[in-house]
Amino acid sequence: MSEMNNKTGVLVMSYGTPQSLDDVEAYYTHIRRGHPPTEEQLKELTDRYEAIVGGVFPLRENTNGQVAGLQDKLEQLAPGRYVCYQGLKHAAPYIEDGVEQMAKDGIKEAVGIVLAPHYSVMSVGSYIKRAEAKAEELGIKMSFVKEYHLHPKLLKALSERVTDGLQRLAVSSNNAQPVKVLFSAHSLPEKIRELNDPYEEQLLATSAEVAKLSNVDEATWQFTWQSAGRTREPWLGPDILDTLQTLAGEGVKAVLVAPVGFVSDHLEVLYDLDLEAKQAASEIGITLERITMLNKDPLYMETLAESVISAGSLE
């Protein structure tokens, strides 16, 4: 216990995913604030998971690997100083569980970071609010990394993927022209614009910098949204499926999707892009490829570690 008193806890937060197909209903119920999904809703979500995992469920391993990778990188940069904990928004261990475990281990000071580079009060802000409340309750002094969307190593990792993706697209499309790079991220309700939320601005800033580093001309890329929720309120658009229709009308023959708002392979990437968007593109004569995700990329691990160390030094 006394040994842990001298360590800084690192709460690594993310959205969460079910442990297995059997957990999909409980997971969906939590997302719906305790309201169980209808049979149709549950079947649709379960079918999506089955389509991408084929009976195996590796999605949670991506996050576990990122947490382990961050721990290793922190150990390299600041030996013996940090210990990582995981806290998920919609699955166990929940954010509060992660903070509670830190308290049980005797941690007195901690840094929180979300596996999402861009800040919104509705996304990263909601994670921080939950962690802050629990940390205050348990007497842990906690600081947070709110965003890291322009970290040079993040931009370098993404630009390398865009360059690689364009080379793969040239092969798969037989050098079809014209080509468009679509940067994308998870849509949020339009009302964030009324709050002067920085989410949209930060995503555009990341996209512009990555395009520049990848030597992608300004006229060759644009931003689009994906994975909007199905609620009555309007969500940020246009959605990627609508954007693809527009591009087809403009004669675009090949598209590289760069989902810069996401950092690992999960449902919104493996289903919404790799299956749904790719099929929609194929039907309208567009060859679509996607950049590989960051997952445990060393540059991404360094981005996270350096951001944690910087936040900790500001306490």
N, C-alpha and C positions, 0 to 999 in steps of 0.2 A: 504493500500500500504506500509506504513512504517513498519508494522508488518512483511510483507513478505520480506522486505529488510534484515531482520536478519535471514531468513531461507535459508537453502541450498536446491536448487532444485535437484531432482533426475529424470533424463530422462531415463525411462525404455524402451529399444528398442527391437523390434522383427520383424520377417519377415512380419507378417500380414496375414490376411485371409479375405475373403469376409464377409460382414455382413449377406448376404442371398444369395440364389441361383440366384436371379436377378442381383447380383453384380459381378458374376463370370466373365463376359465378360470384364468389366472395369478393374477388378483386373488382369486378364490375359494380357490385353493390356498394363498395366503399367509394368508388368514383362518383356514384350517384347519391352520395351522402346518406347511405343507409337504405335507400329505396331499391329493392331487388329489380333487376331488368325483367322485361316481359320474356316469354319463351322465344319470341321471334328475335328480340334484341340479343338474347344470350346465344341463340343458334348462329346468328350472323357473326358475332365476335368469335365464338368458338371455331366456326368455319374458317375465319381469317387466320387464326393461329394454326389450325390444322394444315392450311394451305402452305404455310411457310416453314413449319417445323416437322411435318410429316411423322408425327408420333413421338418424336424426340423433342425435348424442350431446353435448348441451349441458351435461351435469351438471358436468363438471370446470370449466367456465367460471364457474359460481357461486362456487366457492372461489377461483379465480384473481381474480375480480372483487372478492371480499371482501379479499383480500390487497392488491390495488392500492388499494382504497378506504381501507384502514387506513394504507397508506403516505402517501397524499394527506393524510389527516387529521392524521397525525403531523407531516407537513411544515408544515401550517398552524399547529399548536400549538407545535411546537419545531423551527423551521427548521434543517435540516442536521445534526440530532442522531441520527436513527434511520434504519436501513435494514432493510427486511423481507425475510425468507427464508421459504420454505414447507417444511414437513416433514409427510409423510403417514404414517399408521399402516400402511396396507396397500397402498400403491401408490407408485411413484416420482413425485417425489423423496421417499424415505423420511425419517423424522425424522433419522436419522443422516446422510443426505445433506445436509440443510439445515444441520446443525451443522458438517459438514465444509467446506461452501462458505463458511461464516462464517470458519472458521479459515484457509482459502486466501486469503480477502480481507483477512486481517489483523485481523479483529475480536477484541478482547480481553475485552469485556464484552457480555452479552446478556440479554434478557428473553424468556421463553417464555410464550405464551398459546395456549389451545386454543379453537377455535370451538365451544364448548359452555359454557353459563353455570354449570352445576351440577357440583360435585365428587363423584366417586366414586373410590375406590382402584382400581376395575376399569376405569374409563374415563380420566378426566383424569389420575389418578395413574399409570396405565401409560404415558401419553405422557411425563409428566415424568420418570419413571424412565429411560426410554430416552434422552431428551435430556440428562439429568444425567450419565449414564454416558459418553456421547460427549463432552460438554463437558469433563468432568474429564480424559478421556484426551487431549484436544487443548489443554488449558490455557486454556479459556475460562471466565471467571467468570460464572455464570449464575444469575439469579433467576427466579421464576415467578409468574404470576397463577394462583391455584388456583381461584377462582370469582368470578363477578360477578353472581350471580343476583338481587341486590337493588339493583343500580345504578339510580338514579332514571331515567336516560335509557333504559335497557333496559325498565323497567317502563312508562314513558310510551309507547314505541314499540309494545309489546305491547297496552297498553290501547286505543290508537287503533285497532289492528287488530280487537280484540274489538268495539268500538263499531261500526266499519264492517261487520264480519261479521254482527252482529245485525240491522243495517239491511238487508243483502242477504238474510238468512234470512227476514225479515218479508215481503219481496217474493216470494221463491221459494216460500214455504210458504203464501202468501195469509194472512199473519198468524195462522197456526195456533198454538194454545195447548194445553197448556203447552210452554214452551221450556226446554231445558237447555243449559248451556255445559259442555262436557267438556274439561278441561285434560289434556294427555297428554304422555308422554315414552317414550323407549325403555326397555323392561323390562330388568332385569338379574337374574341368579340370586338367589334368596331368601337365599342365605347371606350377602349383604352386611349383612343385619340383625344377624347374629351378630357382625359386626365393628364395630358401632355406626357404620356408614358414614353420612355426612350426606346422601347423594344424595336419598333419599326426602323427608327433612325440608326440604331446600332447595327441591325442586320444589313442595311444598305451600306453602312460604312465598311463592315467586314467584306461584303461582296465587292465593293469598289477596290479595296486594297488587294484582295485575292486576284481579281481580274488583272490589275496592274502588274502584280508579281508574276502572273502567268502569261503576260503579253497578250491578253485578250482585249481586243479593241472595244472601246465603249459602245460602239454600234452592234457589237456581236453578243452582248449579254444583257439580260434583264432579270428582274426579281419577280418571283411568283410565290403564292401561298399553297399550302397543302394541309390535308388532314383536319379540316374544320369540324367542330362539333356539330351535332344535329340538335340545335335548340332553336327556339322561335326568334331569338335576337340575331341581327346580322353579324357575320364574321368577316374579317379582313379578306379581301380578294384582289385580283382574280385567283381562282383555284387553278392548280396546274392543269387539270383536264380541260378547262376553258381556254387556258393559255395555249395549250397544244393545238386546239381547234383554230385559234387565231393565227398561230404560226403557220399551220398548214395552208390557210388562206393566203398567207404572204409568200408561199412557195418554199418555206424552210423544209429541208430534207433530212437534217440530222440534228439531234439535240443531246447535249450533255447536261444531266441534272446534277447540281452540286448542293446537296441539302446541308448548308452551313449552320443551320439552326440545331442540328442533331450531331451527337458525338459517337454514336455506336449503332450497330445493327439491331434494330428492333422492329416492331410491327409497322410503324409509320414509314419505315424505309423498305423493309423486305416485302410488305404487302402493297402499301399505297403507291410506292414508286416501281418496285421491281415487277410486280404483277399487274396492278390496275393501270398505272400510267403507261407502262411499256406496251401493254395490250392495246390501250386506246391510241397510242402513237402509231403502232403497227397498222391499225385499221384505217388510218388516214394517211398512210404512206410516209411516215417519219421513222427513222431509225433512232432509237433512244438508248443511251448508255448512262450509267451513274458512276460518280466517283466512289472509290472505296472509302469506307468510314474510318474515323480516327481510331476507335477502339483503344488499344494499348500502345499506339504509336509513341516512340520515345520523345518526340518533340511535344506531343500533347501532354505526356506525363511531366515533362519539364515545365510546360506552361502552368499546369496545376500546382506543381511543387513550388515554383518561384512565386506564384500568386499567394499561396498559403504563407510562405515565409515572409513576404512583404506585408501581408495583413497582420501577421503575428508581431512584426517589429513595430507596428503602429499603435499597439495596445498602450 
